[in-house]
Amino acid sequence: MGSKGRAIIGMDVNELLELLRKAYSDEWLAYYQYWLGAKVVKGPMKDAVGAELLQHATEELMHADMVAMRIIQLGGTPVTKPQDWYTFTNCGYDAPDDPFVKTLLEQNIKGEQCAIGVYNRLLDLTREKDPVTYNMVLTILQQEVEHEEDLQALLEDFELMMGAIRG
């Protein structure tokens, strides 16, 4: 990393790198959870849900790329071993073992809500201290909020459809 780029950061760079490695691990696990969920999803609305999960997977992979690049810019190294993602993760991983639409939507909503919390904390930490990381985190946070909204809308549609079928 350039010395001036590191000098403008008004916080402990090693602490920031640790938080970014955790976010990086979250993004890879979210990518895989979405990607696999899109492949195995079953039940009513499976095509719509699968398409949404696949789109979210693509965006989570883009987030991982952004975070990795920022880690490298700060002179750090992203988590290099996938098994270590479990050690670093904030949000964990919910395997899509039950491929039913409602279950997958609920799992992924939970993951997005965790990610929103993680990025909101990072936003607060970097607000006055690291404008480059702050702007990256703001971009990711906006997309995570959109993901939660998308998934909750699909879950609502599913519930309405099931209510209509039962009614």
Backbone as a chain_set.jsonl record, in Angstrom:
{"seq": "MGSKGRAIIGMDVNELLELLRKAYSDEWLAYYQYWLGAKVVKGPMKDAVGAELLQHATEELMHADMVAMRIIQLGGTPVTKPQDWYTFTNCGYDAPDDPFVKTLLEQNIKGEQCAIGVYNRLLDLTREKDPVTYNMVLTILQQEVEHEEDLQALLEDFELMMGAIRG", "coords": {"N": [[0.844, -1.187, 0.0], [0.414, 2.258, -0.649], [2.279, 4.699, 1.128], [1.143, 7.18, 1.769], [-1.569, 6.672, 1.39], [-2.028, 4.919, 3.467], [-1.414, 6.538, 5.586], [-3.505, 8.361, 5.782], [-5.45, 7.13, 7.216], [-7.225, 7.19, 10.1], [-7.195, 5.366, 12.237], [-6.49, 2.233, 13.919], [-4.821, 0.324, 11.717], [-4.375, -2.438, 11.602], [-6.465, -3.423, 13.169], [-8.617, -2.646, 11.585], [-8.047, -4.178, 9.287], [-8.47, -6.74, 10.325], [-11.249, -6.681, 10.801], [-12.123, -6.342, 8.18], [-11.229, -8.727, 7.029], [-12.946, -10.499, 8.281], [-15.395, -9.636, 7.209], [-14.875, -10.219, 4.538], [-14.743, -13.023, 4.631], [-17.392, -13.529, 5.375], [-18.673, -12.667, 3.023], [-17.835, -14.538, 1.076], [-18.935, -16.899, 2.124], [-21.627, -16.187, 2.048], [-21.94, -15.852, -0.701], [-21.618, -18.546, -1.565], [-23.717, -19.797, -0.195], [-25.965, -18.536, -1.342], [-25.548, -19.147, -4.083], [-25.582, -21.997, -4.163], [-28.081, -22.434, -3.029], [-29.704, -21.368, -5.051], [-29.431, -23.319, -6.959], [-30.578, -25.633, -5.831], [-33.14, -25.053, -4.944], [-36.586, -25.667, -4.194], [-40.116, -25.998, -4.7], [-43.12, -23.878, -4.645], [-42.885, -20.99, -6.7], [-40.227, -21.383, -7.259], [-38.61, -20.793, -9.489], [-38.541, -17.963, -9.642], [-37.456, -17.373, -7.127], [-35.029, -18.776, -7.276], [-33.76, -17.355, -9.36], [-33.468, -14.855, -8.151], [-31.811, -15.507, -5.974], [-29.535, -16.304, -7.35], [-28.774, -13.908, -8.584], [-28.176, -12.403, -6.291], [-26.039, -13.919, -5.356], [-24.078, -13.348, -7.274], [-23.669, -10.638, -6.709], [-22.726, -10.789, -4.065], [-20.298, -12.035, -4.493], [-19.036, -10.01, -5.895], [-18.86, -8.162, -3.809], [-17.054, -9.523, -2.142], [-14.808, -9.33, -3.755], [-14.39, -6.536, -3.777], [-13.848, -6.06, -1.057], [-11.587, -7.67, -0.723], [-9.763, -6.332, -2.405], [-9.535, -3.922, -1.011], [-8.403, -4.787, 1.402], [-5.911, -5.616, 0.447], [-4.961, -3.16, -0.542], [-4.56, -1.903, 1.875], [-2.359, -3.151, 2.757], [-2.634, -5.689, 3.708], [-3.496, -9.233, 3.754], [-5.988, -11.077, 2.189], [-8.174, -13.624, 3.609], [-6.83, -16.714, 3.011], [-7.444, -19.415, 2.914], [-10.232, -21.383, 2.366], [-11.382, -22.94, 4.484], [-10.801, -21.413, 6.672], [-12.618, -19.374, 6.592], [-14.751, -19.976, 8.216], [-13.701, -19.561, 10.742], [-13.313, -16.838, 10.798], [-15.781, -15.689, 10.162], [-18.578, -13.483, 10.689], [-21.254, -13.884, 10.327], [-21.773, -16.53, 9.763], [-22.845, -19.611, 8.171], [-25.568, -20.941, 6.566], [-26.355, -23.922, 5.529], [-28.03, -24.984, 2.585], [-29.689, -27.27, 3.209], [-32.345, -27.958, 3.56], [-34.205, -27.525, 0.919], [-36.557, -26.105, 0.482], [-38.499, -23.381, -0.661], [-39.468, -21.367, 1.22], [-37.882, -21.869, 3.489], [-35.259, -21.418, 2.509], [-35.474, -18.701, 1.811], [-35.936, -17.564, 4.362], [-33.527, -18.27, 5.675], [-31.67, -16.813, 4.161], [-32.564, -14.193, 4.474], [-32.013, -13.856, 7.179], [-29.209, -13.977, 7.031], [-28.694, -11.662, 5.499], [-29.596, -9.707, 7.254], [-27.739, -9.953, 9.297], [-25.43, -9.215, 7.847], [-26.055, -6.545, 7.264], [-25.908, -5.459, 9.821], [-23.153, -5.883, 10.355], [-21.878, -4.312, 8.346], [-22.951, -1.83, 8.956], [-21.777, -1.315, 11.43], [-19.091, -1.2, 10.58], [-19.285, 1.043, 8.958], [-19.804, 3.044, 10.873], [-17.373, 2.887, 12.298], [-15.464, 3.706, 10.402], [-16.243, 6.146, 9.486], [-15.24, 8.883, 10.088], [-12.621, 8.339, 9.803], [-11.501, 6.791, 7.727], [-11.93, 7.412, 4.635], [-11.926, 6.005, 2.174], [-12.416, 3.258, 2.719], [-14.837, 3.663, 4.023], [-16.532, 4.622, 1.931], [-16.582, 2.344, 0.265], [-17.77, 0.478, 2.006], [-20.245, 1.713, 2.38], [-21.379, 1.46, -0.174], [-21.578, -1.366, -0.347], [-23.261, -1.852, 1.857], [-25.631, -0.577, 1.024], [-26.423, -2.327, -1.017], [-26.791, -4.682, 0.442], [-28.973, -4.004, 2.024], [-30.892, -3.712, 0.002], [-30.946, -6.393, -0.841], [-32.084, -7.654, 1.415], [-34.626, -6.462, 1.365], [-35.583, -7.402, -1.147], [-35.68, -10.195, -0.695], [-37.445, -10.349, 1.467], [-39.742, -9.377, 0.227], [-40.227, -11.418, -1.641], [-40.731, -13.519, 0.148], [-43.033, -12.548, 1.354], [-44.758, -12.534, -0.87], [-44.832, -15.282, -1.321], [-46.069, -16.161, 1.061], [-48.58, -14.881, 0.789], [-49.524, -16.145, -1.513], [-49.667, -18.799, -0.621], [-51.577, -18.489, 1.378], [-53.795, -17.802, -0.172], [-54.167, -20.143, -1.581], [-54.815, -21.893, 0.49], [-57.073, -20.595, 1.424]], "CA": [[0.0, 0.0, 0.0], [1.144, 3.519, -0.635], [2.421, 5.22, 2.486], [0.177, 8.272, 1.978], [-2.876, 6.031, 1.514], [-2.122, 4.348, 4.82], [-1.288, 7.639, 6.543], [-4.765, 9.095, 5.942], [-6.374, 6.339, 8.028], [-7.151, 7.654, 11.482], [-7.512, 4.283, 13.18], [-5.537, 1.121, 13.899], [-4.974, -0.366, 10.435], [-4.462, -3.878, 11.848], [-7.828, -3.69, 13.634], [-9.46, -2.529, 10.397], [-7.791, -5.356, 8.451], [-9.135, -7.89, 10.959], [-12.682, -6.539, 10.533], [-12.334, -6.571, 6.748], [-11.082, -10.178, 6.773], [-14.197, -11.122, 8.725], [-16.406, -9.304, 6.195], [-14.489, -10.978, 3.345], [-15.179, -14.402, 4.882], [-18.861, -13.505, 5.289], [-19.099, -12.53, 1.626], [-17.633, -15.816, 0.374], [-19.931, -17.856, 2.609], [-22.923, -15.738, 1.513], [-21.935, -16.206, -2.127], [-21.846, -19.978, -1.743], [-25.062, -20.095, 0.295], [-26.898, -18.092, -2.384], [-25.316, -19.876, -5.329], [-26.068, -23.362, -4.016], [-29.527, -22.342, -2.833], [-30.319, -21.147, -6.361], [-29.395, -24.589, -7.707], [-31.347, -26.713, -5.206], [-34.443, -24.576, -4.481], [-37.761, -26.444, -4.587], [-41.396, -25.508, -4.193], [-43.78, -22.835, -5.417], [-42.078, -19.799, -6.992], [-38.802, -21.735, -7.247], [-37.879, -20.109, -10.567], [-38.334, -16.566, -9.239], [-36.538, -17.366, -5.978], [-33.718, -19.197, -7.774], [-33.175, -16.245, -10.123], [-33.078, -13.817, -7.182], [-30.651, -16.008, -5.226], [-28.374, -16.273, -8.25], [-28.366, -12.498, -8.711], [-27.54, -12.023, -5.034], [-24.737, -14.605, -5.308], [-23.169, -12.558, -8.108], [-23.349, -9.407, -5.993], [-21.895, -11.131, -2.899], [-18.955, -12.276, -5.029], [-18.49, -8.68, -6.167], [-18.498, -7.597, -2.502], [-15.807, -10.189, -1.722], [-13.747, -8.741, -4.561], [-14.151, -5.172, -3.29], [-13.217, -6.138, 0.262], [-10.227, -8.202, -0.939], [-8.928, -5.258, -2.951], [-9.269, -2.945, 0.058], [-7.443, -5.436, 2.309], [-4.599, -5.563, -0.223], [-4.548, -1.751, -0.54], [-4.138, -1.566, 3.238], [-1.144, -3.896, 3.067], [-2.973, -6.968, 4.311], [-3.751, -10.384, 2.897], [-7.3, -11.69, 2.439], [-8.154, -14.994, 4.118], [-6.381, -17.493, 1.852], [-7.937, -20.797, 2.962], [-11.679, -21.394, 2.596], [-11.784, -23.474, 5.789], [-10.638, -20.35, 7.664], [-13.781, -18.481, 6.565], [-15.572, -20.309, 9.383], [-13.052, -18.97, 11.917], [-13.419, -15.382, 10.722], [-17.126, -15.208, 9.839], [-19.501, -12.852, 11.631], [-22.635, -14.273, 10.053], [-21.908, -17.967, 9.616], [-23.287, -20.21, 6.921], [-26.708, -21.847, 6.689], [-26.379, -24.819, 4.372], [-29.379, -25.158, 2.048], [-30.032, -28.687, 3.322], [-33.781, -27.999, 3.287], [-34.271, -26.647, -0.251], [-37.884, -25.512, 0.303], [-38.471, -21.942, -0.924], [-39.634, -20.559, 2.441], [-36.707, -22.084, 4.344], [-34.122, -20.708, 1.912], [-35.699, -17.26, 1.955], [-35.722, -17.2, 5.765], [-32.089, -18.364, 5.956], [-30.94, -15.736, 3.506], [-32.956, -12.943, 5.14], [-31.211, -13.818, 8.406], [-27.842, -13.637, 6.632], [-28.65, -10.252, 5.094], [-29.746, -8.878, 8.45], [-26.433, -9.974, 9.942], [-24.512, -8.411, 7.026], [-26.41, -5.139, 7.468], [-25.317, -5.085, 11.108], [-21.689, -5.854, 10.214], [-21.467, -3.153, 7.547], [-23.325, -0.619, 9.671], [-20.7, -1.092, 12.418], [-17.911, -0.753, 9.829], [-19.567, 2.407, 8.535], [-19.581, 3.892, 12.048], [-15.944, 2.879, 12.636], [-14.621, 4.341, 9.386], [-16.88, 7.405, 9.062], [-14.349, 10.04, 10.149], [-11.247, 7.858, 9.906], [-10.993, 6.16, 6.506], [-12.954, 7.689, 3.618], [-11.937, 5.003, 1.094], [-13.155, 2.101, 3.23], [-16.194, 4.137, 4.3], [-17.301, 4.638, 0.676], [-16.768, 0.957, -0.161], [-18.736, -0.125, 2.924], [-21.539, 2.32, 2.09], [-21.856, 0.806, -1.395], [-21.973, -2.739, -0.011], [-24.415, -1.781, 2.763], [-26.82, -0.266, 0.223], [-26.847, -3.539, -1.714], [-27.28, -5.66, 1.424], [-30.322, -3.554, 2.377], [-31.732, -4.097, -1.144], [-31.108, -7.851, -0.806], [-33.061, -7.984, 2.451], [-35.942, -6.051, 0.853], [-35.962, -8.334, -2.218], [-36.011, -11.494, -0.12], [-38.668, -10.213, 2.263], [-40.857, -9.251, -0.722], [-40.501, -12.761, -2.158], [-41.342, -14.287, 1.232], [-44.394, -12.033, 1.481], [-45.505, -13.078, -2.007], [-45.024, -16.709, -1.063], [-47.081, -16.299, 2.124], [-49.874, -14.504, 0.211], [-49.922, -17.205, -2.435], [-50.047, -19.977, 0.167], [-52.827, -18.14, 2.028], [-54.836, -17.841, -1.193], [-54.388, -21.555, -1.892], [-55.508, -22.47, 1.649], [-58.341, -19.873, 1.647]], "C": [[0.875, 1.231, 0.0], [1.166, 4.108, 0.766], [1.436, 6.348, 2.762], [-1.231, 7.709, 2.162], [-3.091, 5.433, 2.89], [-2.117, 5.456, 5.872], [-2.599, 8.379, 6.768], [-5.764, 8.355, 6.825], [-6.174, 6.703, 9.494], [-7.578, 6.603, 12.483], [-6.45, 3.202, 13.05], [-5.783, 0.292, 12.629], [-5.1, -1.876, 10.643], [-5.855, -4.279, 12.347], [-8.8, -3.638, 12.447], [-9.288, -3.745, 9.489], [-8.492, -6.589, 9.017], [-10.643, -7.855, 10.669], [-12.996, -6.798, 9.058], [-12.157, -8.039, 6.378], [-12.345, -10.927, 7.188], [-15.301, -10.877, 7.687], [-16.146, -10.081, 4.905], [-14.966, -12.431, 3.473], [-16.7, -14.508, 4.793], [-19.323, -13.487, 3.833], [-18.934, -13.836, 0.855], [-18.661, -16.846, 0.812], [-21.324, -17.484, 2.095], [-23.028, -16.082, 0.034], [-22.305, -17.68, -2.299], [-23.253, -20.379, -1.299], [-26.108, -19.705, -0.753], [-26.778, -18.944, -3.642], [-25.887, -21.285, -5.25], [-27.58, -23.385, -3.812], [-30.264, -22.17, -4.16], [-30.384, -22.439, -7.173], [-30.377, -25.614, -7.157], [-32.772, -26.326, -4.823], [-35.593, -25.383, -5.069], [-39.015, -25.781, -4.017], [-41.974, -24.425, -5.087], [-42.861, -21.622, -5.568], [-40.584, -20.104, -7.077], [-38.008, -21.031, -8.338], [-37.563, -18.666, -10.191], [-37.324, -16.485, -8.097], [-35.134, -17.757, -6.435], [-33.016, -18.086, -8.528], [-32.687, -15.148, -9.181], [-31.838, -14.255, -6.392], [-29.393, -15.963, -6.083], [-27.861, -14.847, -8.454], [-27.647, -12.039, -7.445], [-26.163, -12.675, -4.909], [-23.701, -13.797, -6.089], [-22.734, -11.292, -7.377], [-22.495, -9.675, -4.753], [-20.457, -11.4, -3.348], [-18.266, -10.948, -5.368], [-18.071, -7.991, -4.859], [-17.188, -8.207, -2.011], [-14.62, -9.598, -2.472], [-13.391, -7.344, -4.057], [-13.399, -5.201, -1.956], [-11.784, -6.663, 0.132], [-9.294, -7.109, -1.446], [-8.584, -4.227, -1.883], [-8.272, -3.516, 1.06], [-6.041, -5.322, 1.719], [-4.078, -4.128, -0.258], [-4.006, -1.327, 0.824], [-2.902, -2.346, 3.674], [-1.388, -5.24, 3.713], [-3.148, -8.057, 3.269], [-5.148, -10.909, 3.21], [-7.127, -13.109, 3.007], [-7.892, -15.913, 2.932], [-6.917, -18.922, 1.814], [-9.439, -20.799, 3.259], [-12.095, -21.948, 3.963], [-11.653, -22.421, 6.889], [-11.795, -19.349, 7.642], [-14.662, -18.726, 7.778], [-15.005, -19.711, 10.66], [-13.318, -17.47, 11.958], [-14.853, -14.867, 10.626], [-17.848, -14.538, 11.012], [-20.869, -13.519, 11.545], [-22.845, -15.775, 9.859], [-22.389, -18.386, 8.239], [-24.428, -21.159, 7.224], [-26.774, -22.686, 5.426], [-27.811, -25.003, 3.893], [-29.792, -26.635, 2.051], [-31.527, -28.928, 3.138], [-34.012, -27.022, 2.141], [-35.622, -25.965, -0.47], [-37.77, -23.99, 0.247], [-38.494, -21.118, 0.365], [-38.404, -20.679, 3.335], [-35.504, -21.315, 3.813], [-34.285, -19.203, 2.045], [-35.432, -16.817, 3.393], [-34.244, -17.248, 6.14], [-31.34, -17.167, 5.383], [-31.335, -14.361, 4.035], [-32.134, -12.783, 6.415], [-29.765, -13.417, 8.092], [-27.705, -12.18, 6.235], [-28.768, -9.335, 6.306], [-28.444, -8.841, 9.239], [-25.452, -9.085, 9.177], [-24.788, -6.92, 7.191], [-25.816, -4.648, 8.784], [-23.803, -4.939, 11.034], [-21.251, -4.591, 9.477], [-21.872, -1.839, 8.2], [-22.272, -0.284, 10.734], [-19.434, -0.597, 11.727], [-18.078, 0.69, 9.345], [-19.294, 3.375, 9.69], [-18.095, 4.008, 12.382], [-15.099, 3.704, 11.675], [-15.085, 5.747, 9.0], [-15.917, 8.592, 9.024], [-12.881, 9.641, 10.013], [-10.651, 7.298, 8.621], [-12.028, 6.326, 5.393], [-13.025, 6.642, 2.508], [-12.729, 3.772, 1.535], [-14.61, 2.478, 3.491], [-17.052, 4.089, 3.03], [-17.565, 3.24, 0.144], [-17.86, 0.296, 0.684], [-20.136, 0.425, 2.657], [-22.169, 1.68, 0.853], [-22.366, -0.601, -1.097], [-23.226, -2.733, 0.86], [-25.698, -1.485, 1.994], [-27.329, -1.514, -0.49], [-27.382, -4.587, -0.74], [-28.707, -5.291, 1.865], [-31.296, -3.912, 1.245], [-31.979, -5.604, -1.158], [-32.167, -8.242, 0.221], [-34.469, -7.649, 1.96], [-36.445, -7.023, -0.213], [-36.44, -9.661, -1.64], [-37.286, -11.43, 0.71], [-39.892, -10.067, 1.361], [-41.225, -10.612, -1.306], [-41.187, -13.626, -1.098], [-42.796, -13.848, 1.434], [-45.28, -12.556, 0.35], [-45.814, -14.554, -1.804], [-46.13, -16.919, -0.049], [-48.487, -15.947, 1.596], [-50.414, -15.588, -0.709], [-50.402, -18.436, -1.654], [-51.374, -19.721, 0.903], [-54.007, -18.222, 1.064], [-55.183, -19.296, -1.535], [-55.186, -22.204, -0.759], [-56.923, -21.911, 1.795], [-59.395, -20.288, 0.716]], "O": [[1.957, 1.236, 0.587], [0.182, 4.021, 1.5], [0.938, 6.463, 3.882], [-1.998, 8.203, 2.988], [-4.205, 5.44, 3.415], [-2.745, 5.325, 6.923], [-2.796, 8.967, 7.832], [-6.819, 8.9, 7.15], [-5.087, 6.541, 10.047], [-8.248, 6.912, 13.468], [-5.604, 3.262, 12.157], [-6.821, -0.355, 12.489], [-5.859, -2.529, 9.927], [-6.363, -5.342, 11.993], [-9.69, -4.48, 12.324], [-10.27, -4.283, 8.979], [-9.046, -7.391, 8.264], [-11.238, -8.878, 10.332], [-14.018, -7.403, 8.733], [-12.862, -8.543, 5.504], [-12.759, -11.876, 6.522], [-16.044, -11.791, 7.331], [-17.082, -10.547, 4.255], [-15.523, -12.992, 2.53], [-17.232, -15.453, 4.212], [-20.25, -14.204, 3.459], [-19.804, -14.2, 0.063], [-19.2, -17.582, -0.014], [-22.111, -18.363, 1.745], [-24.069, -16.546, -0.433], [-23.194, -18.019, -3.081], [-23.903, -21.2, -1.946], [-27.036, -20.47, -1.015], [-27.778, -19.403, -4.193], [-26.593, -21.724, -6.157], [-28.275, -24.245, -4.353], [-31.325, -22.759, -4.367], [-31.294, -22.624, -7.982], [-30.953, -26.387, -7.922], [-33.546, -27.192, -4.413], [-35.595, -25.737, -6.248], [-38.97, -25.101, -2.992], [-41.417, -24.091, -6.133], [-42.136, -21.278, -4.635], [-39.76, -19.194, -6.979], [-36.841, -20.702, -8.128], [-36.442, -18.2, -10.397], [-36.441, -15.627, -8.102], [-34.154, -17.134, -6.025], [-31.813, -17.887, -8.363], [-31.617, -14.577, -9.39], [-30.925, -13.459, -6.172], [-28.314, -15.623, -5.598], [-26.652, -14.616, -8.491], [-26.622, -11.361, -7.523], [-25.225, -12.052, -4.412], [-22.583, -13.589, -5.618], [-21.562, -10.918, -7.422], [-21.625, -8.869, -4.424], [-19.509, -11.03, -2.655], [-17.065, -10.788, -5.153], [-17.043, -7.315, -4.814], [-16.313, -7.493, -1.522], [-13.554, -9.388, -1.893], [-12.212, -7.013, -3.928], [-12.438, -4.458, -1.757], [-10.874, -6.165, 0.796], [-8.166, -6.978, -0.97], [-7.466, -3.714, -1.853], [-7.385, -2.798, 1.52], [-5.095, -4.969, 2.423], [-2.89, -3.895, -0.03], [-3.104, -0.493, 0.912], [-2.45, -2.223, 4.812], [-0.455, -5.868, 4.213], [-2.973, -7.836, 2.071], [-5.464, -11.163, 4.372], [-6.057, -13.707, 2.891], [-8.643, -15.899, 1.956], [-6.846, -19.574, 0.772], [-9.868, -20.276, 4.287], [-13.069, -21.468, 4.543], [-12.316, -22.519, 7.922], [-11.941, -18.559, 8.575], [-15.257, -17.79, 8.314], [-15.763, -19.385, 11.574], [-13.524, -16.899, 13.03], [-15.113, -13.716, 10.976], [-17.741, -14.968, 12.16], [-21.554, -13.695, 12.552], [-23.984, -16.235, 9.796], [-22.344, -17.617, 7.279], [-24.286, -22.072, 8.037], [-27.202, -22.208, 4.375], [-28.717, -25.163, 4.711], [-30.194, -27.177, 1.021], [-31.934, -29.97, 2.624], [-34.016, -25.811, 2.36], [-35.821, -25.313, -1.496], [-37.026, -23.389, 1.022], [-37.631, -20.265, 0.573], [-37.939, -19.678, 3.881], [-34.809, -20.64, 4.571], [-33.323, -18.503, 2.362], [-34.772, -15.802, 3.614], [-33.757, -16.366, 6.846], [-30.482, -16.584, 6.045], [-30.508, -13.45, 4.042], [-31.62, -11.7, 6.696], [-29.172, -12.61, 8.808], [-26.722, -11.527, 6.586], [-28.107, -8.298, 6.37], [-28.086, -7.801, 9.792], [-24.727, -8.295, 9.781], [-23.855, -6.119, 7.251], [-25.28, -3.542, 8.85], [-23.235, -3.993, 11.579], [-20.355, -3.882, 9.934], [-21.195, -0.828, 8.011], [-21.917, 0.88, 10.919], [-18.774, 0.317, 12.22], [-17.117, 1.46, 9.329], [-18.634, 4.398, 9.508], [-17.61, 5.091, 12.71], [-14.125, 4.333, 12.088], [-14.391, 6.453, 8.269], [-15.806, 9.245, 7.986], [-11.995, 10.492, 10.096], [-9.433, 7.323, 8.439], [-12.903, 5.476, 5.228], [-14.102, 6.418, 1.954], [-13.607, 3.3, 0.813], [-15.515, 1.692, 3.209], [-18.169, 3.573, 3.054], [-18.649, 2.968, -0.372], [-18.757, -0.36, 0.154], [-21.112, -0.325, 2.703], [-23.366, 1.392, 0.844], [-23.45, -0.984, -1.538], [-24.148, -3.516, 0.631], [-26.741, -2.075, 2.279], [-28.538, -1.736, -0.561], [-28.328, -5.304, -1.065], [-29.545, -6.172, 2.055], [-32.408, -4.368, 1.512], [-33.088, -6.049, -1.451], [-33.042, -9.061, -0.062], [-35.394, -8.447, 2.116], [-37.608, -7.425, -0.184], [-37.477, -10.186, -2.044], [-38.109, -12.343, 0.664], [-40.965, -10.574, 1.689], [-42.407, -10.925, -1.449], [-42.114, -14.375, -1.408], [-43.677, -14.677, 1.656], [-46.415, -12.972, 0.585], [-46.921, -15.014, -2.083], [-47.022, -17.743, -0.251], [-49.462, -16.629, 1.914], [-51.603, -15.907, -0.689], [-51.422, -19.036, -1.994], [-52.196, -20.627, 1.035], [-55.093, -18.661, 1.443], [-56.347, -19.632, -1.75], [-56.117, -22.969, -1.009], [-57.845, -22.608, 2.218], [-60.512, -19.774, 0.778]]}, "num_chains": 1, "name": "protein.A"}
